[in-house]
């Protein structure tokens, strides 16, 4: 199972990506997280549904300095090969 997440709000310059990486790794997820030019952050994570749901819940809050205004979530069957969670 995998999930694509787009997080909008004050989510850049607040350590969102590095925090997301730590959370994803602690949950045993693989995939990536990156900043977008429009100020949002997006992530693609692959793992168990239970741990992906925990990751999505965390993304809705983010790190302490973040202000999350909106989160888009799209679930799908796992595609692509990942061996770790990276910041791109």
Protein Blocks (a to p, Z undefined) as FASTA:
>chain_A
ZZddddedjfehklmmmmmmmmmmmnopacdddddfkopacddddddfklmmmmmmmmmn
opmkbccfbdcddddddedjdfbdcdZZ
